[in-house]
Amino acid sequence: MQQDMRYVYEIYRQKSFSKAAQALFITQPALSIAIGKLEASLGMPLFDRSTRPISLTAAGRVYLRAIEQTRALEQDLRHQLDDIRELKSGEITIGSSHFINAYILPDLLTQFNRQFPKIRLNLLEGSSHAMAHMLEQGELDLTFSCDAAVVQDFTSTPSFSDTILLAIPEGEPIHAQHERESLTAADILAGRHLAPHCPSIDLADFADEPFILLRSGNNLHDRAMHFFRASGSEPRVKMELSQMATAYRLAEAGFAATFLSDRLITSAESRLRFYRLPHPESQRTFHALTNPKRYRSEAVHQFLCSLQSQSRFSKRKKYASSSCRED
């Protein structure tokens, strides 16, 4: 509250210039001069000095109401800031792809909500490039990316990783030629594809298979095209899609082969066979991104802490110790 308001309010409370000056730790002449200057600037007196004890004029009563409103606003502000500091209120807006929103975040968001039930969580969905643009514009608090060119523009926190696998409907004849490298959904859930000596395939051997690919501009599309170029082959593209989850369901129905994240494999009953790829680009690390030019709230800070805590105990960490299936 402004100094003039504090002076007026204390005189009103004490009903005396001398007592108010004492409470304010200033001299009475200094207080009288300050109030005189304020009244001169307003063009009317705030106190009726002829009464005992001193009382407010009509203008003084209007001024006092303004002081009380200001005090109430300041008190509300302090309470709201305390609530934010103690995470009793606030909100976080997260934007990410369907894959991350559907397969990575649900458990984390549920756990965070239980810990901080008063924090409102807003979840937006779109391409990683669109989400990065929204983060830059201040429309999001946080997003995720595994694209090094995107990550370098923001403040990043390594959050989770996945492995890209070749997935082929189980009834295809090609499996007979690659029985040693073939993995079931149960193998993926056991993490056998992560074992150092698990065999990988040459994608050129699968060049005649029809493929479902994600559309250009998607990170998985770029990596898939890199896999084909590295093998010296061209894909037979049967369909292009926007969502990996849709590609998964179509492949499982027998439509065509595709590339999938191991994070999508949640059931041992999948009707697909999987193959490990030899390329380092089949390993992806996703970073949580925040805008370094924007204020990062305590709620976002705590969300990032929860994210890192969860990643330390993720199944991907445990899988690394599993051994590859021997055929």
FENBELSUL-V799658 format. One line per field, one symbol per residue. ss: DSSP state (H for helix, E for strand, - for the rest). psi: psi as a letter, one per 20 degrees, with the letter a starting at -180 (. if undefined). burial: + if it has 16 or more other C-alpha atoms within 10 Angstrom, else -. A space follows every 50 residues. Layout:
BEGIN
ss=???
psi=???
burial=???
END
This chain:
BEGIN
ss=--HHHHHHHHHHHH--HHHHHHHH---HHHHHHHHHHHHHHH----EE-- ----EE-HHHHHHHHHHHHHHHHHHHHHHHHHHHH-----EEEEEE-HHH HHH-HHHHHHHHHHH----EEEEEE--HHHHHHHHH-----EEEE--HHH H---EEEEEEEEEEEEEEE---HHHHHH----E-HHHHH--HHH-----E E-HHHH---EEEEE----HHHHHHHHHHHHH----EEEEEE--HHHHHHH HH----EEEEEHHH-------EEEEEE--HHHEEEEEEEE-------HHH HHHHHHHHHHHH--HHHHH--------
psi=qqgggggghhgggikpgghggghikrqghhgggghghghhhhjqqhqoii qorqrqrghhhghhhhghggggghgggggghggghjkirrqpopprrggg hhighggghggghhhmiippppoqpaqhgghhghghijiqhqaqqjohhg hiirpqopgrrrppqppppiiphhhhilhhipqrhhgghijhiiqhjpqr rohhijhipqqpqqqqiphhgghghgggghikrpqnohqprhphhggghg ghijgrrrpqqiiioipijqlqqqppqiphiipppppppqoiiqporhgg ghghghghghhhjqhhghhhiqqqpp.
burial=----+-++++++-+++++-++------+--+--++--++-----+++--- ---+++---+--++--+----------------+--+-++++++++++++ +------++--+---+--+-----+-+++-++-+++---+++++++---+ +--+-+++++++++++++++----+----++++++-++++++++---+++ ++++-++-++++++---++++-+++-++----+-++-----++++-++-+ ++--+++++++++-+----++++++++++--+-++++++++-----+-++ --++-+++-++----+--+---+++--
END
